[in-house]
Amino acid sequence: MSQVIIQFKNPDEVVEFTNTVERFPYSMDILRGSNSVADAKSLLGIIALGLGNRLKLRIYSEDCDEVLKEISKYIVAA
């Protein structure tokens, strides 16, 4: 499993992000705090977590360099 901290500034970024990550075959979750979790491929789930918040992206694969490269503009910390 890999994880990074990501952040979205507007809904268009969320749309672009979900369109990118849904092309990859592995599972991904986004967490806000310890109780709020959404599927990283769910547009509405991510928006419900709140724009502007720092969110933890968990990728359930060790071989995720390609997806991390494609979403690098949303990553604020590893």
C-alpha positions as CSV (number, residue, x, y, z in Angstrom):
1,M,0.0,0.0,0.0
2,S,1.1,3.5,-0.8
3,Q,-0.3,6.8,0.6
4,V,0.1,10.5,-0.1
5,I,-1.6,13.6,0.9
6,I,-3.7,15.4,-1.8
7,Q,-5.8,18.5,-2.0
8,F,-8.3,19.8,-4.5
9,K,-9.1,23.5,-5.0
10,N,-12.2,23.2,-7.2
11,P,-14.7,20.7,-8.6
12,D,-13.0,20.6,-12.0
13,E,-9.8,19.2,-10.3
14,V,-11.9,16.5,-8.7
15,V,-13.4,15.5,-12.1
16,E,-10.0,15.4,-13.7
17,F,-8.6,13.3,-10.8
18,T,-11.4,10.8,-10.8
19,N,-11.2,10.4,-14.6
20,T,-7.5,9.7,-14.2
21,V,-7.6,7.2,-11.3
22,E,-10.5,5.2,-12.7
23,R,-8.2,4.0,-15.5
24,F,-6.1,2.1,-13.0
25,P,-7.2,-1.4,-11.9
26,Y,-6.4,-1.2,-8.2
27,S,-8.5,0.0,-5.3
28,M,-7.9,3.5,-3.9
29,D,-9.5,5.3,-0.9
30,I,-9.5,8.9,0.2
31,L,-9.7,9.7,3.9
32,R,-10.4,12.9,5.8
33,G,-9.6,12.5,9.5
34,S,-10.2,9.0,11.0
35,N,-13.9,8.6,10.2
36,S,-14.6,9.9,6.7
37,V,-13.7,7.6,3.8
38,A,-14.6,7.7,0.1
39,D,-13.7,5.6,-2.9
40,A,-11.0,7.6,-4.8
41,K,-12.9,6.8,-8.0
42,S,-16.1,8.4,-6.7
43,L,-16.7,12.0,-7.8
44,L,-19.5,12.7,-5.3
45,G,-17.6,10.9,-2.5
46,I,-14.6,13.1,-2.9
47,I,-16.6,16.3,-3.1
48,A,-18.5,15.2,0.1
49,L,-15.1,15.1,1.9
50,G,-14.7,18.8,1.1
51,L,-12.7,21.0,-1.3
52,G,-9.6,22.6,0.1
53,N,-9.1,19.9,2.8
54,R,-5.9,17.9,2.9
55,L,-6.9,14.3,2.2
56,K,-5.0,11.1,2.5
57,L,-5.0,8.9,-0.6
58,R,-4.4,5.2,0.0
59,I,-3.5,3.2,-3.1
60,Y,-3.7,-0.6,-2.5
61,S,-0.8,-1.5,-4.7
62,E,3.0,-1.3,-4.4
63,D,3.4,-0.7,-8.2
64,C,1.7,2.7,-8.4
65,D,4.4,4.9,-9.8
66,E,2.4,5.7,-13.0
67,V,-0.7,6.8,-11.2
68,L,1.3,8.9,-8.8
69,K,3.0,10.6,-11.7
70,E,-0.3,11.4,-13.4
71,I,-1.9,12.9,-10.2
72,S,1.3,14.7,-9.0
73,K,-0.3,18.1,-9.3
74,Y,-2.7,17.2,-6.5
75,I,-0.1,15.8,-4.1
76,V,1.0,18.1,-1.3
77,A,3.0,15.6,0.8
78,A,4.1,12.0,0.6
